[in-house]
Amino acid sequence: MNRINKTIALSTIILFSSCGLPYCRKTILNKDELAWMNPYSVGDKVLFKSSNNQFDTLLITEKNLYNPSNHFIFDLWSCNWVEGDNTANANASFKFRLLKYNKLSDSFLDGTFLIYKENDNKKADISFSLSGLYSKDSTNHTFVKVRINNKKIDDCIVLNHKNSEIGEGQSDIAVKSFIWSKHLGLVQYVLHSGEKFEYIGHVR
C-alpha cells in the first residue's frame, strides 16, 4: 500500500470513528505470551510431594483462551458496539484446584492464572492467585532460578508477602508463598505451617 492509500485508509477510519460508526479495536497475544498456556489442559492432574512425605494433586478445572485472529477494525465479532464497547482484549486463563490425597471431596486450595493484553505495544498483564493470596503487580514480574526436586528451573516467578496480598474478606489463608514456572505451571507452594509441596510430575 502506497503512502496516498495509507493516508486515505487512516482518514477513513478516523472519520468513521468520529461519526460514531461501529468499529472494534482488538489486541492479540503473541507466540511468547501464548507459551504461558502450554503447561496444562483441562482435566490434567499434577502430583506434588511435601516435606512431610504427604501428596497433593493439582487438577485443572478450566482453561480459557480468547485471542482474536481477525484484526479488521470493522469486524464487530466479540464487541458489543451497541452498548459502547468497542474493544476486544486478548486474554487466557487457568483455574485449578489442589486435592488432598487425590480426593475431590478433600479439596482445600483453589487458584487461578490469568494473562490479559490491553495494548499490542506493551507486554501483557499476568496475575496469579492461590488460596486467597493474589499477586499485586500484574506487569512487573521477574524471572528467577529455583531448584525443585534437584532440578534447576530458570523461568519462575515467586509470589510471597513482598509482591502479593490477601484477597478481600480472606483474613486466614493456608498458603504463605508459591512459585509459578512459565513452562511447567505451579511448581511449589508453602503452607503457613511451614510444610512445602513441590512438583513431581503429571499423573498419567
N, C-alpha and C positions, 0 to 999 in steps of 0.2 A: 504494500500500500504506500503510494507516494505521499509527500507532505501535504498536498492540497486535499487529497481524500481523507487523510487523518484529521485534518482541521475540520472538514465538513462533518465527519463522523462524531468528533468530540463536541462540536457545536450543536449537532442534532440531539445528542444525549443530554447536554446541559439544558437545551430548550425544552425537551420532553419532561425532564425532571422539574424544571421551574414551573411548568404549566400544570403540574400535578398528574401527569400521565403515569401509568403503572410501570415500575421497574423494580428489580431485585438485585441487591448487591450481595455477592457470595464470597466466602473465604474457602480455602482448601488446605487440608493437612498434607504436607509433603511426605516423601518416602521416609525420611529420617524420623519425622513425627509419628507416622503410622507404625513405625517399628515398636513403639510403646505397647501396641495392641497385640503383638505376636506371642507373648508368653502363654496366653490362655484361650480356651474355647469354652462355651457353656457346657457344664457338666464335668469339666476337668476336676480331678482330685489330686492334691499335692500333700505329701506327708511331711510332718515336722516332728523332730525329736527334741525333748527338753533336757536340760542339765540334770534333771532328776529321773531321766530314763522314762518319761511319760511321752505319749504320742498324741498329736492332734492332726486333723486332716482339714485342709483348706478346700472348700467346694465353691466353684464358680457358678453363681446362680443366674447371672445376667451379663450379657455383652452387647453393647450398642455401638453402632458406627454410622455417623452421618457425614459424608464427605462429597459434596456436590461435584459432579463431573461436567455439568453444563454451566459455564460461566456467563453465558449470554445475558446481558443486563435486562432484557425484556422477557426472559423466560421466568414466569412467576411461580414456578413449582416450589413449594415449601415457604413461600412468602405470602402472608395474609395482607395484601396491599389495601384491601377494603377497610381494614382496621388500622391502617397506617404503619404496618410492619413491612418495611422494605429491605430487611437484612436476613440472611440465612448463614449463620456462622457454623463452620465445621466443628464437630465435636465427636468424641468417642469415650466410652466408659466401661468399667467392670464393676460388678457388685459381687461380693463374695462373703462366705460365712466360714468361720473356723469351728469345726465339730470336735467335741471331746471324744476321743477314742473311736472316731469314725461313726458316731451315732447321732442321727439327726435330732433326736429328742433332747440331746445334751448340748445343743448349740449354745455358745456363750459369747462369741465375738463376731460382730459384723463389720464390714469395711467397704470402701469404695476407692476407685481410681478414676480420675476424670482429666481429659485433655481437651482444651477448648481454644479456638482461634478466632479473634475478632478482627485481626488486621494481617493481611498477607505479607506486609513489610516488617512485621515483628514476630518474635518467636511465640509459640503457643503457650497458653497458661496450663499449668499442670498442678493438680491438687490431689491430696491423699487423705484418707481417714481410716481409723481403726479403733473400734470400741469407744467412740466419743472423743478421740484425740485427732484434731484436724490440723493440717498444715496451714501456717499463717500466710506465707507469701507464695503465690502461685506462679510467679515469674522469675524468681531468683533462687533456683536450686543448683547446688554444686555437687558434681560427682566426686565420690571418694572411693578408695580401695578398701575392701574389707576381706576378712578371711572367714569363710563359712565352711565348717567341717573340713578344715585343712585345705580348702580350695580358695585361691585368690579371685575375687570378683571386683572389677575396676569401674563398673558403671552404676554405682549405688548412691542412693540418697538416704541420709539418716534423718529420721523425724524424732525429735525429742522436745524437752522443755524449752530449748533455745529457739526453735523455729516452728513450734506447734502450740495449739491452745485447746483447752477443753471446750467441747460444744455446749451451747446454751442449755441450761437445765440439767447438766450432767456433772454433778459435783463429785461423784465417786465412780471412777472408771478403772478397768482392770489393767490397761496397758500403760507402761511407763515410756516405752520407745519402740520404734520399729524401723526396719530397713527395707527399701524397695530397690530392686535391680531393673534396669531398663530391659534386659533380655531374658530375665528369669521371673520378674514379678516380686512378690513378697519373699524375702529370704531369711528374715529374722524378726522376732518380737520378744520383748522383755516385759514380764508382768511386774506389778508393784511389789510383789512378794520376792522379786529377785530371780525367779525362775525364767530361764532363757530358752526359747524354742528356735531351732534352726532348720533350714530347708534340707530335706533329704532327697526328694525327687518326686516325679509324678507317679501316681498309683495306677497301674495298668489293669 
